[in-house]
Amino acid sequence: MTAGSRIPSWMIGLLAILCLSVLAWTTFGFVLPFQHETGEAVLDTYFTGYDQPTVAAMQKLLSENDVAQALLRGMYLGPELVLPALVTMLLFAIVLKLQPGGSYFGKPMHPALIKAIYALPFIYGLADYAENISSLIAFGDDNAASSAAALLPWMTKLKFAALVVSAIVILRFLLIRLSPGDIDRR
């Protein structure tokens, strides 16, 4: 019996439901009210990333709007405390369940590549928490606000890159599991 086979599918389903619930809490409790209050989107929703001038504009907006600042702070100290951990657990559980290994383009997968695949969900989680901490500092009254503001776009890019690569890897191994033959031999 391997480690992945011990993870029941219902546990992955439960983690997915929890992730969606916390995402709904974030969206309906904070993101939409923030957008209604300011007419602007929360930077976390910029899937293509953003740059330093965008962060500076958000800092200015938040310095002039206490309600928006409270909403953003509440989001980072509420659902954003648990969402990265839940998504990390979900991604890792799926990767464990799919048991990466075998061959890649007809060649055996190197053990370092397999370890990197297992590390991807944790890279995502750490980058998401780093982004949240950077946001709290950048949009606060701290002396380190400018340093955090400079770091913020990079953490967002790392977070989304790790999430996308994790999703691609999961999709690849899922397709291998569902295919009738060895997909790598084609």
N, C-alpha and C positions, 0 to 999 in steps of 0.2 A: 504494500500500500504506500503510495507516495503522498507527499504533503498536500498537493493540490486536490487530490481526490478526497481528502478529509474535510474540505470546505464545502458545506452543503449549499446548494443553489438558493435555498430560502434565505440564507445569511446574506448573500450577495443582493438578493431582491430587497431584503430589509434595509441594507445599507443604501441602496438606490432610492428607496422610498424616503429614508431619512434625509438624504442629500436633496431630493426634490422638495421636501417639506421646508428645510432650512433655506433653500434657494427661494421658495415662495415667500417665506417670512422676510427675507432680505428685499425681494422685489416689491412686495405689496406694503411692507412696513416702513421701508426706508428709501429705496431707489425711486419709486413712483412719487411719493410725497416730496422728495428732494427735487425731482424734475418739475413737479407742479409748483413748488415754492420758488424755484430759481429760473425755470425755463431752460436749464442746462442739465446735461446727463452727468451722473457720477462717473468719475474717471475709471472706475473698475469695469464699467460697461464698454469701454473703448477696446474692442477686440483686436483692432489693427494697431493698437498702441497709441502713444501720444508723446509729445516732446516737452522740453523745458518751458517754452512760452505758454503751453496749455496748462501746465502746473502753476505757473505764475498767475495766469488769469483766474484759476480756481482759488488760489490763495487770496487774491483781491476780492473775489466774489464772497468768499467765506468771511473775510474780515468785515464786510459790510452787511452780512445777513446772519444774525445769531440763530435763527430758526434752522437755517440750512446747516450751519456749523454743528448744532446740536443733533440734527438728523444724521449727519455723517459720522460724528463721534459715537452716537448710539449704534450705528450699523457696525462700526469696527469693534465696539465693546460688547456687542450682542451676537448676532448670528455669524459674523465674520470671525468670532473666536472659535466656533465649532465647525464651520463649513470646510475650511481647508483640511482639518483632521478627518472629517467624514469622507471627503473626496479622495484623500490619500489612502484611507483604509479600503474604500471601494475599489480604486484602481489596483492596489496591491493584492486584494483578494481575488480579483479577476485574473491578474497575471499569475498568481499562484494556482488558481483553478485550471488555467490553460497550460500550465507547465511548459514554459518556453524551453526549447531545446531542439535537437534533431539536426537538420541540415538547412543551409541557407544558400540558395543558388547551387545546389548539388554538393556543397562542401559542408563538413561538420561545423557546427557553431562553436566558436572559441568560448571557453568558460568565462573569459573577461566580458564578452558580449552578453552572455546570459546574466552575469552580475550587473551589468549596466542596465539591462532591461528591468531587473528587480529594483534598481535604484531610482528609476525614472519617477515613480509615484512620490517618493520621498523628496526628490529634487523639486517637484511641483509643490508639495506641501511647504517645504522650507521657503521657497520663493514667494508663495502666497502669504505666508506669515511675515516675511521680510517686507513685502509690499504693504501689508496692513500696518505694520509698525512704522514704516517710512511715511505712510499717509498720515498717521496720527501725529507724528513729529512735524512733518512738512506743513500741515494745516493747523498746527497749534501755535502757541506763543513762545516756543522754545528757541534758544539761541542756535540750535542745530537745525533749524527749519530749512535753511538754504542748502545744507549738505544733504538732508533727507529728500528735498525736492529734486536735487540733481540725481539721486539714486533711484527715485521712484519710477521713472520710465523704464529703466533697465530691469528692475525687479518685475515689472509687469510683462515685459518682453520675455524674460526667462520663465515666468509662470506659464504664460500661454504656450511657449515653445515646448516646455516639458509636458503640458497637458495634451497638446496636439500630437507630439511624438508618442506619448503613452497610448493615445487613442488609435494611432496608426498601427502600433505594435500589437495592441490587443486585437484590432480588426484582422491583422495578418494571421495571428495565431488562431483566431476564431475561424477564419476561412480554412486554414489547414485542418482544424478539427472537424469541420463540417464537410470537407471534400472527401469523395469516395476513395481517391488515390492520393499518392504523395504529390502535392502541388509543386514541390521543389524540383521534381524530375522533369517537369514540362519545359 
